[in-house]
Amino acid sequence: MKLSAHYGEGGGAFTFLREIDAQGFAGSLSWVLIVGYVLTNAVYAFTFGQYLGYVVELGSWFPRVAGVAIMALFIGLNLRGVGKAGSVEILLVWFKLAVLVGLAGWGLAQWAPSMLSQGVPDTGLSAALFGAASVFMAYEGFQLLTYDYQDIKDPKKTLPRAVLSAIVVVIVVYVVVALGTAMLIGADQVVENKEVALAIAGKQALGSVGLVIVTIAAAFSTGSAINATLFATARLASKVAKGGELPAALEHENKAGIPNRAVLGLGLAAAVLAAVGTLTTLVEAASLSFLFTFAVVGTLAFRQRAGLRIVTGFGAMAAAAASVALIVRLVRTDPLALLLLGLLVLIAVFGRPVLLRHPETEDRKSETGT
């Protein structure tokens, strides 16, 4: 946010690093960041499938198919230009927020603190910190706002107000929903049924009606998240491609002005991951990508004196520490996921220059002065 105001343009980490002539690092980081967004969309699609599958009970295959189907739906909507309709996003957000707050209020009205620790061991503060690092991807949406900096009215005033107020609201909602859900079904059920805990809580509160309402809200929630992330990531990929750090094919736009090849490629990649991945692996891999990116951006903001240095410095160090902690966790719990993510990083750093070494890319880099 502060870096966008500092440089007076959007584009996120890719743009900020290019401003200090770190083109190579900007290209590598953009690849890591885009992988993080693809993983995040896979999480949303996977979650959609799990909630829908819990209701219809057609077998273990159905949630995977549903996850692929929801990605296909939003790929189609984005290709037609429907994905950028702000009114649709506003409707989806307000509906899901009303359901979440209503469910949380119902649970808190039951007020049973013992349910918060029912059936789960006391693992201490360290487990909470590891957990926070593991789900860092839940906050990736705030970074998407910086990509639309030029489209925001009076961005230097509007963006800080919007982001800071949204962060406060999101934290409050997350806390009350976590407490309310645990009050309804107990901490052990939340852990055991992490993919569909809210649906179970809705059923506990209002029976079949509650189950259906929460499932619809989950569909709206994941749908709006897929839509926003896919649209913004495709624009980012197109911008990076124009900068010569992704294949030129991703610059292509259809008649609606949509970077259609970027939408299609990113959406298909997310669909595949939703079909074969697990929730924990996808979430933690995406979180690691964003933590690393945030550490870099925080460091850059500290160096450029964009914002209070005590805040940006602490943010950079905290993100770096959380990245290390999450790597340690993945080494212990899911080394294969860490290996695959590490391979992607190596490709981004060392393979990217080779993959992009062709006449068209060189001409493009010459035109942009890089």
C-alpha positions as CSV (number, residue, x, y, z in Angstrom):
1,M,0.0,0.0,0.0
2,K,2.7,2.5,1.0
3,L,4.9,1.4,-1.8
4,S,2.1,2.0,-4.3
5,A,1.7,5.5,-3.0
6,H,5.5,6.0,-2.9
7,Y,5.9,5.1,-6.6
8,G,2.4,6.3,-7.7
9,E,1.6,3.1,-9.6
10,G,0.2,-0.4,-9.1
11,G,1.7,-3.7,-10.0
12,G,2.8,-5.0,-6.6
13,A,6.2,-6.4,-5.9
14,F,7.1,-6.8,-9.6
15,T,6.7,-3.1,-10.3
16,F,8.3,-2.0,-7.0
17,L,11.5,-4.1,-7.7
18,R,11.8,-2.8,-11.2
19,E,11.7,0.7,-9.9
20,I,15.0,0.0,-8.1
21,D,16.5,-1.7,-11.2
22,A,16.2,-5.2,-9.8
23,Q,14.7,-6.6,-13.0
24,G,16.0,-10.1,-12.6
25,F,14.8,-10.4,-9.0
26,A,11.5,-8.8,-10.0
27,G,11.0,-11.5,-12.7
28,S,11.8,-14.4,-10.4
29,L,9.6,-13.1,-7.6
30,S,6.7,-12.5,-9.9
31,W,6.8,-16.2,-10.9
32,V,6.8,-17.2,-7.2
33,L,3.9,-14.8,-6.5
34,I,1.9,-16.1,-9.5
35,V,2.4,-19.7,-8.3
36,G,1.1,-18.6,-4.9
37,Y,-2.0,-17.2,-6.5
38,V,-2.6,-20.3,-8.6
39,L,-2.3,-22.4,-5.4
40,T,-4.7,-20.0,-3.6
41,N,-7.3,-20.4,-6.4
42,A,-6.8,-24.2,-6.1
43,V,-7.6,-23.9,-2.3
44,Y,-10.8,-22.0,-3.1
45,A,-11.9,-24.5,-5.7
46,F,-11.0,-27.4,-3.5
47,T,-13.0,-25.9,-0.6
48,F,-16.0,-25.3,-2.9
49,G,-16.0,-28.9,-3.9
50,Q,-15.8,-30.1,-0.3
51,Y,-18.8,-28.1,0.9
52,L,-20.9,-29.0,-2.1
53,G,-19.8,-32.7,-1.8
54,Y,-20.8,-32.7,1.9
55,V,-24.4,-31.7,1.0
56,V,-25.0,-34.0,-2.0
57,E,-23.0,-37.0,-0.7
58,L,-22.3,-38.5,-4.1
59,G,-18.9,-40.0,-3.2
60,S,-15.3,-39.0,-2.8
61,W,-15.0,-38.2,-6.5
62,F,-17.6,-35.5,-6.6
63,P,-15.8,-32.8,-4.6
64,R,-12.9,-33.0,-7.0
65,V,-15.1,-32.7,-10.0
66,A,-17.0,-29.8,-8.5
67,G,-13.7,-28.0,-7.8
68,V,-12.7,-28.3,-11.4
69,A,-16.2,-27.3,-12.5
70,I,-16.2,-24.0,-10.5
71,M,-12.8,-23.1,-11.9
72,A,-14.2,-23.8,-15.4
73,L,-17.2,-21.5,-14.7
74,F,-15.1,-18.6,-13.6
75,I,-12.6,-19.1,-16.4
76,G,-15.5,-18.7,-18.8
77,L,-17.0,-15.7,-17.0
78,N,-13.6,-13.9,-17.0
79,L,-13.0,-14.6,-20.6
80,R,-16.3,-12.9,-21.4
81,G,-15.4,-9.9,-19.2
82,V,-18.1,-10.7,-16.7
83,G,-15.6,-11.4,-13.9
84,K,-14.8,-7.7,-13.4
85,A,-18.4,-6.7,-12.6
86,G,-18.1,-4.9,-9.3
87,S,-21.8,-5.2,-8.5
88,V,-21.5,-9.0,-8.5
89,E,-18.6,-9.0,-6.1
90,I,-20.4,-6.6,-3.7
91,L,-23.5,-8.9,-3.7
92,L,-21.5,-12.0,-3.0
93,V,-19.4,-10.4,-0.2
94,W,-22.4,-8.9,1.7
95,F,-24.3,-12.2,1.5
96,K,-21.4,-14.3,2.8
97,L,-20.6,-11.8,5.5
98,A,-24.2,-11.8,6.7
99,V,-24.2,-15.6,7.0
100,L,-20.8,-15.8,8.7
101,V,-21.6,-13.1,11.3
102,G,-25.1,-14.6,11.8
103,L,-23.6,-18.1,12.4
104,A,-20.9,-16.7,14.7
105,G,-23.5,-14.8,16.7
106,W,-25.6,-18.0,17.1
107,G,-22.6,-19.9,18.4
108,L,-21.5,-17.1,20.7
109,A,-25.0,-16.9,22.2
110,Q,-24.5,-20.5,23.4
111,W,-21.4,-19.3,25.3
112,A,-19.6,-22.5,26.4
113,P,-15.8,-21.8,26.8
114,S,-15.1,-25.5,27.4
115,M,-16.0,-26.2,23.8
116,L,-12.9,-24.2,22.7
117,S,-10.6,-26.9,24.0
118,Q,-12.9,-29.9,23.7
119,G,-11.0,-33.0,22.5
120,V,-7.8,-31.1,21.5
121,P,-4.5,-31.0,23.5
122,D,-3.0,-27.8,24.8
123,T,-0.1,-27.2,22.4
124,G,0.8,-23.7,23.5
125,L,1.7,-20.4,21.8
126,S,4.1,-22.0,19.3
127,A,1.3,-24.0,17.7
128,A,-0.8,-20.8,17.3
129,L,2.1,-19.1,15.6
130,F,2.7,-22.0,13.3
131,G,-1.0,-22.0,12.5
132,A,-1.0,-18.3,11.7
133,A,2.0,-18.8,9.3
134,S,0.3,-21.8,7.7
135,V,-2.9,-19.8,6.8
136,F,-1.2,-16.5,5.7
137,M,-2.7,-17.0,2.2
138,A,-6.1,-16.0,3.7
139,Y,-4.9,-12.4,3.5
140,E,-3.6,-12.5,-0.1
141,G,-6.6,-10.4,-1.3
142,F,-5.2,-7.2,0.2
143,Q,-2.3,-7.3,-2.2
144,L,-4.6,-7.6,-5.1
145,L,-5.8,-4.0,-4.4
146,T,-2.4,-2.6,-5.3
147,Y,-2.7,-3.9,-8.9
148,D,-5.7,-1.6,-9.5
149,Y,-4.0,1.5,-8.1
150,Q,-4.6,3.5,-11.3
151,D,-8.3,2.6,-11.3
152,I,-8.9,3.8,-7.7
153,K,-10.3,7.3,-7.2
154,D,-7.8,9.4,-5.2
155,P,-5.7,6.2,-4.4
156,K,-3.3,7.9,-1.9
157,K,-6.3,8.6,0.4
158,T,-8.7,5.9,-0.5
159,L,-6.3,2.9,-0.6
160,P,-4.9,3.3,3.0
161,R,-8.4,3.8,4.4
162,A,-9.8,0.8,2.5
163,V,-7.0,-1.6,3.3
164,L,-6.6,-0.7,7.0
165,S,-10.4,-0.8,7.7
166,A,-10.7,-4.0,5.8
167,I,-7.9,-5.6,7.8
168,V,-9.6,-4.7,11.1
169,V,-13.0,-6.0,9.9
170,V,-11.5,-9.3,8.5
171,I,-9.6,-9.9,11.8
172,V,-12.8,-9.4,13.9
173,V,-14.9,-11.6,11.6
174,Y,-12.2,-14.4,11.6
175,V,-12.1,-14.3,15.4
176,V,-15.8,-14.3,16.0
177,V,-16.4,-17.0,13.4
178,A,-13.7,-19.2,14.9
179,L,-15.1,-18.8,18.4
180,G,-18.7,-19.2,17.3
181,T,-18.0,-22.3,15.3
182,A,-16.1,-23.9,18.1
183,M,-19.0,-23.0,20.5
184,L,-21.4,-24.9,18.3
185,I,-19.5,-28.1,17.4
186,G,-16.4,-28.1,19.6
187,A,-12.8,-27.7,18.8
188,D,-12.3,-31.4,18.0
189,Q,-14.9,-31.3,15.3
190,V,-13.4,-28.2,13.8
191,V,-10.0,-29.9,13.6
192,E,-11.4,-33.3,12.3
193,N,-13.7,-31.7,9.7
194,K,-11.6,-28.6,8.8
195,E,-12.7,-28.7,5.1
196,V,-16.5,-28.4,6.0
197,A,-16.5,-27.2,9.7
198,L,-18.8,-24.3,8.9
199,A,-21.4,-26.5,7.2
200,I,-21.4,-28.8,10.3
201,A,-21.9,-25.7,12.5
202,G,-24.7,-24.5,10.3
203,K,-26.4,-27.9,10.6
204,Q,-25.9,-27.9,14.3
205,A,-27.5,-24.4,14.6
206,L,-30.5,-24.7,12.2
207,G,-30.6,-28.3,11.0
208,S,-30.9,-28.9,7.2
209,V,-31.8,-25.2,6.6
210,G,-28.6,-24.1,8.3
211,L,-26.6,-26.6,6.3
212,V,-28.0,-25.3,3.0
213,I,-27.6,-21.6,3.9
214,V,-24.0,-22.1,5.0
215,T,-23.2,-24.2,1.9
216,I,-24.7,-21.4,-0.3
217,A,-22.6,-18.9,1.6
218,A,-19.5,-21.0,1.1
219,A,-20.2,-21.3,-2.6
220,F,-20.5,-17.5,-2.8
221,S,-17.4,-17.0,-0.7
222,T,-15.2,-19.3,-2.7
223,G,-16.7,-18.1,-6.0
224,S,-16.1,-14.4,-5.3
225,A,-12.5,-15.3,-4.1
226,I,-11.8,-17.3,-7.3
227,N,-13.2,-14.5,-9.5
228,A,-11.2,-11.7,-7.9
229,T,-8.0,-13.7,-7.7
230,L,-8.2,-15.1,-11.2
231,F,-9.0,-11.7,-12.7
232,A,-6.2,-9.8,-10.8
233,T,-3.6,-12.5,-11.4
234,A,-4.3,-12.6,-15.1
235,R,-3.7,-8.9,-15.2
236,L,-0.5,-9.3,-13.2
237,A,0.7,-12.0,-15.6
238,S,0.0,-9.9,-18.6
239,K,1.9,-6.9,-17.0
240,V,4.8,-9.2,-16.2
241,A,4.8,-10.6,-19.8
242,K,4.8,-7.1,-21.2
243,G,7.9,-6.5,-19.0
244,G,9.6,-9.4,-20.7
245,E,9.6,-11.7,-17.7
246,L,6.8,-14.2,-18.9
247,P,6.2,-15.7,-22.3
248,A,4.8,-13.1,-24.8
249,A,1.8,-15.2,-25.4
250,L,0.4,-14.2,-22.0
251,E,0.1,-10.6,-23.2
252,H,-2.6,-11.5,-25.7
253,E,-6.0,-10.0,-25.1
254,N,-9.4,-11.0,-26.6
255,K,-12.0,-8.6,-28.0
256,A,-13.3,-7.8,-24.5
257,G,-9.8,-6.6,-23.5
258,I,-9.2,-9.6,-21.2
259,P,-5.8,-11.3,-21.1
260,N,-7.5,-14.5,-22.2
261,R,-4.4,-16.8,-22.5
262,A,-3.3,-15.8,-19.0
263,V,-6.8,-16.4,-17.6
264,L,-7.0,-19.8,-19.3
265,G,-3.5,-20.9,-18.3
266,L,-3.8,-19.8,-14.7
267,G,-7.3,-21.2,-14.3
268,L,-6.4,-24.6,-15.8
269,A,-3.4,-24.9,-13.5
270,A,-5.5,-24.1,-10.4
271,A,-8.1,-26.7,-11.6
272,V,-5.5,-29.4,-11.9
273,L,-4.1,-28.7,-8.4
274,A,-7.7,-28.6,-6.9
275,A,-8.2,-32.1,-8.5
276,V,-5.1,-33.7,-7.1
277,G,-4.0,-31.7,-4.0
278,T,-5.0,-31.7,-0.4
279,L,-6.2,-28.7,1.6
280,T,-3.2,-28.6,4.0
281,T,-0.6,-28.9,1.3
282,L,-2.2,-26.3,-0.9
283,V,-2.7,-23.8,1.9
284,E,0.8,-24.1,3.3
285,A,2.5,-24.0,0.0
286,A,0.5,-20.8,-1.0
287,S,1.2,-19.3,2.4
288,L,4.9,-19.8,2.0
289,S,4.9,-18.1,-1.4
290,F,3.1,-15.0,0.1
291,L,5.2,-14.9,3.2
292,F,8.4,-14.8,1.2
293,T,6.9,-12.1,-1.1
294,F,5.8,-10.0,1.9
295,A,9.2,-10.3,3.5
296,V,10.8,-8.9,0.3
297,V,8.2,-6.1,0.0
298,G,8.6,-5.2,3.6
299,T,12.3,-5.0,3.2
300,L,11.9,-2.8,0.2
301,A,9.5,-0.5,2.0
302,F,11.9,-0.2,4.9
303,R,14.8,0.7,2.5
304,Q,12.7,3.2,0.6
305,R,11.2,4.8,3.8
306,A,7.7,4.1,2.5
307,G,5.7,4.2,5.7
308,L,6.9,4.0,9.3
309,R,10.2,2.1,9.3
310,I,9.5,0.4,12.6
311,V,6.3,-1.1,11.1
312,T,7.8,-2.1,7.8
313,G,11.0,-3.4,9.4
314,F,9.0,-5.5,11.9
315,G,6.8,-6.8,9.1
316,A,9.7,-7.9,7.0
317,M,11.4,-9.7,9.9
318,A,8.2,-11.3,11.1
319,A,7.4,-12.6,7.6
320,A,11.0,-13.9,7.1
321,A,10.8,-15.7,10.5
322,A,7.4,-17.1,9.6
323,S,8.7,-18.3,6.3
324,V,11.5,-20.2,8.0
325,A,9.1,-21.7,10.6
326,L,6.8,-22.8,7.8
327,I,9.7,-24.4,5.9
328,V,10.6,-26.3,9.0
329,R,7.0,-27.5,9.4
330,L,6.8,-28.6,5.8
331,V,10.1,-30.6,6.2
332,R,8.5,-32.5,9.0
333,T,4.9,-32.9,7.7
334,D,5.0,-32.6,3.9
335,P,8.5,-32.7,2.4
336,L,7.1,-33.5,-1.1
337,A,5.1,-30.3,-1.2
338,L,8.2,-28.4,-0.1
339,L,10.3,-30.2,-2.7
340,L,7.8,-29.3,-5.5
341,L,7.6,-25.6,-4.4
342,G,11.4,-25.5,-4.2
343,L,11.6,-26.9,-7.7
344,L,9.3,-24.1,-8.9
345,V,11.5,-21.5,-7.2
346,L,14.6,-22.9,-8.8
347,I,12.9,-22.7,-12.2
348,A,11.8,-19.1,-11.5
349,V,15.4,-18.1,-10.6
350,F,17.6,-20.1,-12.9
351,G,15.3,-21.5,-15.6
352,R,13.4,-18.3,-16.3
353,P,16.2,-16.5,-18.1
354,V,16.7,-19.6,-20.3
355,L,13.0,-20.1,-21.0
356,L,12.6,-16.5,-22.0
357,R,15.8,-16.3,-24.1
358,H,14.3,-15.9,-27.6
359,P,14.2,-13.0,-30.1
360,E,10.7,-11.8,-29.3
361,T,11.5,-11.4,-25.6
362,E,14.8,-9.7,-26.3
363,D,13.0,-7.2,-28.6
364,R,10.4,-6.6,-26.0
365,K,13.1,-6.0,-23.3
366,S,14.9,-3.6,-25.5
367,E,11.6,-1.6,-26.1
368,T,11.0,-1.3,-22.3
369,G,14.6,-0.4,-21.6
370,T,15.3,-3.5,-19.5
